[in-house]
Each structure stands twice: as structure tokens, then as C-alpha cells.
Amino acid sequence: MKKHWNRLIRLAVVGLAVIWCLPTITLAAPKQPTPPPAPVKITVLATAGLYGHIIDWDYTVPKTADFGLVKIASLVKKERQANSHTLLVDGGNMLTGTPLTSLFASEPSKLPNPMIAAYNYLGYDAVVLGEGEFAYGSDFLSQALATARFPVLSANVHRPGQRLPTVKPYTIKEFEVGKEKKKEKIRIGIIGLTTADTTTNPENYAGITFDDQTAALNATVKKLQNKVDAVIVVKNNGLEISGTAVAAPGKYGSSLSRIELTFEKTGKKWQLQHTETSTLYSVIAPADKSMADFAWPYHDATLQHQNKRP
């Protein structure tokens, strides 16, 4: 009788253990679908027509000015702090236009080209050739661009049978988004187009061919269509996104165009859903001290040359 009773107790204990474990198996919550990633905002900042104005200085007066790349630098740094997904591009016409650029184009110097050096310093993601880049001839241009640490773009400019050294029709900028274990990339194609009046000073364009912009654009978009999530077209006078003009930066660095792109995940692809454009004016921005210090050797050399100081 005692044996029988002990056996019943053991069975009861085993049965209790099984019942205790069952809820973890039979009452498990159904697997929930993974929510879509949150929308991603990418900020595009654009300049154009700097024409050699690194410092906030008007060499013709001379006096301090309310424009210049040193002021643009303050605006750019603020935007980068607000959004790490920021893209900085330039529409060209930068290598000529001031006594500073003329001095460093005409006299030998141990310093690299001032505008290329300034754009390197500020960290541009892409710069488009403008007609101003040809003001001192293609040999000077090639020498200046050799020190560029950014893609130099033009889909419609080339020498017969070849492109200019270091010049590409487009570049692709990738932004990593998503959570740590599910990182994805949004890819933006940037195409450059150049406009030039080759009837004025034709010697500057010797050996250079300018193709039709529309044909060059269509051919380049075709190459990019399966590689990127959006295409930005940067011209000498502004930007286009999806065929629509969205920004025209002020010349001399008087303003910075800001375009906010909102992407949403649809299926397996990121799609551009919204574009918002605004203008940031240099007149309200202080000159960035670190950039001003960087540019000082160029500016000081120009002032000495103008004043004929030893």
C-alpha cells in the first residue's frame, strides 16, 4: 500500500512539472510582422557661382562683405550637426573671378589652387565644371583638379575620344540607414551638366567638346536607373530633382540652397516621397573662424600683391 502511494505521489509531481512547462509552448504569442523602417530625411546643400570668393571680403572696394565661402561654411556646419545624412554639392564657376584667383593662376606658388583647397577643406561631395573653370585653359584646369579630393562632374564635357582627366559624368553617394543589425543603404546619383558660351574667348575651350545637355543627361540617367534610389542633377545655375528645378544658390556665396529629401521604404526599395526647399542667407551667418584661418595665406598674399608690399 505504501509503495502504491509513493508511486502516485511521483506521478503527480511529474504531471505538475509537465503542466508547468506547457504554457511556454502552447501559449506562445503569435509572431508579429516586422514594422517598416521609419522615414529617412537627407539634406542636400548646394552652392554655385562662388567666382573665387573664399573670404568675406570685397577686393574691389576694399572692405568686409556679407558673402563668401567662410560664411557658407558656418551654415554648412550647422546643417551637418542637425543631420548627419547631409550632402554638399556645387554647381561650378569657382576657379576665376577675384584678384585672389587671378594671382594664383598667373604666378607660381607652393600652395595648391585656392578654390580646390577650400572645397577640399569644407568637404564637398561633388563639384560640377562651370565655364569659369576654363578661363585659364584646359591645362591649368587639369593641374588644379589634380589636387581635388571630391568628384568633379560633367556628363557633357570631354575631349574628342576621351574625358578630361579626373572628370566623371556622375557619382553615387551612399547613406547608411536603419538599426544596427539591419543596416541598409540609400543611394543618390549626382549628375553634373556644364553650360558654356564657347563663342567668347574660344581659345579657352581649345580641344574641348560640349555635348547636348539633354542627350547627355538621358544617357547618364539610363546608366543610373537600376543603381540608385534618386537622381540629383547639378547644373551651373542650380539643381533639378526628378526633372524639376528645385534650387538656385546665390552667387559669390551669398546664399546656400537647402533641399530636404524624405525617403520611405516601399517593399524592398527606398523611394523619394517628399522634397522641401529653403534658402539660407550668408548675411545672417558669422564667418567660420577655422575656415578663415585656413584661407588666410591666400587672402594675405592677395592683399600684399594688391598693395605692392614686400
C-alpha positions as a printed Julia matrix, in Angstrom:
310×3 Matrix{Float64}:
  0.0    0.0     0.0
  2.84   2.32    0.93
  4.62   1.54   -2.37
  1.5    2.29   -4.33
  1.07   5.6    -2.54
  4.66   6.7    -3.22
  4.2    5.87   -6.92
  1.1    8.05   -7.1
  2.98  10.92   -5.49
  5.83  10.62   -8.04
  3.37  10.64  -10.95
  1.65  13.68   -9.54
  4.94  15.56   -9.27
  5.92  14.65  -12.85
  2.49  15.67  -14.07
  2.78  19.02  -12.29
  6.13  19.64  -13.91
  4.69  18.95  -17.35
  1.76  21.27  -16.75
  4.16  24.0   -15.57
  6.16  23.78  -18.78
  3.21  23.65  -21.14
  2.3   27.37  -21.15
  5.68  28.26  -22.67
  4.83  26.02  -25.62
  1.12  26.25  -26.2
  0.52  29.87  -25.2
  3.42  31.49  -27.11
  2.4   34.82  -28.71
  1.99  34.74  -32.49
  4.91  36.26  -34.43
  4.21  39.91  -35.31
  5.12  41.3   -38.75
  8.24  43.49  -38.79
  7.21  47.17  -38.9
  8.57  49.19  -41.84
 11.63  51.37  -41.16
 10.99  54.97  -40.16
 11.18  57.59  -42.93
 14.69  58.93  -43.56
 15.5   62.59  -44.22
 18.55  63.51  -46.28
 19.64  67.14  -46.52
 21.16  68.4   -49.77
 23.12  71.66  -49.55
 24.14  73.48  -52.72
 26.32  76.4   -53.74
 27.08  77.77  -57.21
 28.9   80.7   -58.78
 31.41  81.34  -55.97
 33.73  83.03  -58.52
 36.74  82.91  -56.22
 35.11  84.4   -53.12
 36.61  82.38  -50.3
 36.9   85.18  -47.75
 34.07  87.59  -46.79
 35.95  90.4   -48.5
 35.24  92.63  -51.47
 38.59  93.23  -53.18
 37.19  95.99  -55.42
 36.19  98.36  -52.59
 38.02  97.01  -50.48
 36.02  96.1   -47.36
 34.34  93.25  -45.49
 31.45  91.67  -47.4
 28.27  89.8   -46.46
 29.15  86.83  -48.68
 31.92  84.31  -49.21
 32.71  80.66  -48.57
 33.75  81.34  -44.97
 30.14  82.32  -44.25
 28.77  79.36  -46.2
 31.0   77.16  -44.02
 29.14  78.28  -40.86
 25.8   77.38  -42.42
 27.08  74.01  -43.65
 28.49  73.03  -40.26
 25.2   73.86  -38.55
 23.24  71.71  -41.01
 25.66  68.81  -40.64
 25.25  68.94  -36.87
 21.47  68.79  -37.28
 21.54  65.85  -39.72
 24.47  63.51  -40.32
 22.81  62.47  -43.61
 23.88  65.64  -45.42
 25.16  66.09  -48.96
 27.15  69.17  -50.13
 27.4   69.96  -53.85
 28.49  72.88  -56.02
 27.31  73.95  -59.47
 30.65  75.29  -60.64
 32.15  78.62  -61.74
 34.62  78.88  -58.89
 38.19  78.95  -60.26
 38.07  82.54  -61.52
 36.51  85.87  -60.59
 38.62  87.67  -57.97
 42.15  89.1   -57.65
 42.83  86.09  -55.41
 42.1   83.54  -58.14
 43.9   85.65  -60.77
 47.04  85.87  -58.63
 47.29  82.13  -58.02
 46.55  81.36  -61.66
 49.22  83.71  -63.01
 52.11  83.34  -60.56
 53.88  80.19  -59.34
 53.03  79.19  -55.78
 53.84  76.36  -53.41
 50.22  76.45  -52.26
 47.6   74.35  -54.08
 44.85  76.08  -56.05
 42.92  78.18  -53.5
 39.4   77.18  -54.53
 40.17  73.48  -54.82
 41.9   73.6   -51.43
 38.92  75.42  -49.9
 36.44  72.9   -51.28
 38.62  70.07  -50.0
 38.65  71.7   -46.58
 34.88  72.08  -46.42
 34.35  68.51  -47.61
 32.27  68.84  -50.76
 30.69  65.61  -52.01
 30.61  66.69  -55.67
 31.51  69.76  -57.76
 30.39  70.43  -61.35
 32.52  72.11  -64.0
 31.36  75.6   -64.96
 32.54  77.66  -67.91
 34.59  79.72  -65.46
 36.78  76.69  -64.88
 38.09  77.03  -68.46
 39.12  80.69  -68.1
 42.82  79.83  -67.97
 42.71  76.92  -70.41
 42.34  73.17  -70.05
 45.96  72.59  -68.97
 45.53  74.9   -65.97
 42.21  73.21  -65.21
 43.71  69.73  -65.25
 46.53  70.85  -62.95
 44.09  72.45  -60.49
 41.77  69.44  -60.42
 44.64  67.05  -59.75
 44.52  68.03  -56.07
 40.74  67.68  -55.7
 39.54  65.23  -53.03
 35.97  65.33  -54.32
 34.34  64.02  -57.52
 34.44  66.58  -60.35
 31.43  66.1   -62.62
 30.25  66.89  -66.13
 28.31  64.46  -68.28
 28.54  66.62  -71.4
 32.16  67.84  -71.47
 35.02  65.87  -72.97
 38.0   65.93  -75.27
 37.44  64.09  -78.56
 37.53  60.4   -77.73
 38.2   60.87  -74.02
 37.07  62.65  -70.89
 39.04  65.34  -69.12
 41.34  63.83  -66.5
 39.55  63.35  -63.14
 36.17  64.44  -64.59
 33.28  61.95  -64.4
 29.68  62.13  -65.65
 28.23  61.16  -62.28
 28.94  59.93  -58.78
 26.9   57.92  -56.28
 26.61  58.92  -52.63
 25.53  56.23  -50.16
 23.86  56.85  -46.8
 23.7   54.04  -44.26
 20.32  53.89  -42.5
 18.42  51.5   -40.24
 19.14  49.77  -36.95
 22.42  48.15  -36.01
 21.52  44.62  -37.12
 19.51  45.72  -40.15
 21.65  48.36  -41.83
 20.55  49.42  -45.31
 21.78  51.99  -47.81
 20.03  54.8   -49.63
 21.9   55.61  -52.83
 21.7   59.01  -54.53
 23.1   59.57  -58.01
 24.55  63.01  -58.73
 24.9   64.07  -62.38
 26.77  67.18  -63.5
 25.96  69.29  -66.57
 28.0   72.22  -67.9
 26.82  75.27  -69.85
 29.39  77.36  -71.75
 29.43  80.17  -74.3
 32.27  78.93  -76.49
 31.96  81.91  -78.85
 33.51  84.17  -76.19
 37.22  83.53  -75.74
 37.12  80.32  -77.81
 40.83  79.74  -77.15
 39.91  78.77  -73.58
 38.0   75.77  -74.91
 40.57  74.51  -77.41
 40.21  70.76  -77.78
 37.07  70.66  -75.59
 33.67  69.46  -76.81
 30.34  70.32  -75.16
 27.66  67.76  -75.96
 23.94  68.43  -75.94
 22.86  68.51  -72.29
 19.56  66.68  -72.78
 21.15  63.8   -74.68
 23.99  63.52  -72.16
 21.54  63.61  -69.25
 19.27  60.92  -70.71
 22.22  58.62  -71.41
 23.57  59.05  -67.88
 20.19  58.57  -66.19
 19.82  55.31  -68.11
 23.11  54.09  -66.62
 21.98  55.02  -63.12
 18.35  53.92  -63.11
 18.96  50.49  -61.53
 21.76  51.63  -59.23
 20.24  54.44  -57.16
 17.11  55.45  -55.26
 17.07  59.06  -56.53
 18.93  61.28  -59.0
 20.04  64.87  -58.46
 21.11  66.91  -61.49
 23.54  69.7   -60.63
 23.9   72.48  -63.19
 25.8   75.75  -63.19
 22.62  77.63  -62.31
 21.03  75.24  -59.83
 19.64  71.79  -59.08
 16.99  69.52  -60.51
 15.38  66.53  -58.81
 13.12  64.23  -60.82
 13.22  66.71  -63.71
 12.03  69.67  -61.62
 14.16  72.72  -60.82
 14.28  72.98  -57.04
 17.12  75.35  -56.14
 19.25  78.23  -57.43
 22.0   79.23  -54.96
 23.13  82.85  -54.78
 26.44  83.75  -56.41
 29.62  84.7   -54.53
 28.46  82.57  -51.6
 25.6   84.94  -50.77
 23.23  82.06  -50.02
 23.11  78.31  -49.57
 20.28  76.25  -51.04
 18.86  73.6   -48.71
 16.75  70.72  -50.03
 15.33  68.16  -47.6
 14.55  64.79  -49.19
 12.24  62.38  -47.35
 12.58  58.69  -48.24
 10.21  55.9   -47.22
 10.68  52.15  -47.58
  8.17  50.63  -50.03
  8.57  46.9   -50.33
 12.28  46.32  -50.81
 13.07  49.78  -52.19
 13.55  53.23  -50.7
 11.5   55.82  -52.57
 11.65  59.61  -52.53
  8.29  60.79  -51.2
  8.72  64.48  -50.45
 11.01  67.41  -51.28
 11.2   70.66  -49.33
 13.39  73.59  -50.39
 14.61  76.63  -48.47
 17.34  79.27  -48.75
 19.9   80.06  -46.06
 21.39  83.54  -46.42
 25.02  84.3   -45.64
 24.28  87.81  -44.38
 22.98  86.34  -41.11
 25.87  83.89  -40.68
 29.2   84.6   -38.99
 32.41  83.8   -40.82
 33.68  80.38  -39.78
 36.93  81.02  -37.91
 38.65  77.75  -38.77
 37.95  78.22  -42.47
 39.04  81.86  -42.32
 42.32  80.77  -40.71
 42.78  78.15  -43.42
 42.18  80.72  -46.19
 44.33  83.46  -44.65
 47.59  82.65  -46.52
 45.76  83.04  -49.84
 43.97  86.21  -48.75
 47.09  87.77  -47.25
 49.14  87.06  -50.37
 46.44  88.74  -52.46
 46.36  91.84  -50.25
 50.15  92.09  -50.35
 50.09  91.8   -54.13
 47.41  94.48  -54.4
 49.25  96.83  -52.06
 52.65  96.03  -53.6
 54.0   95.15  -50.17
 57.23  93.13  -49.96
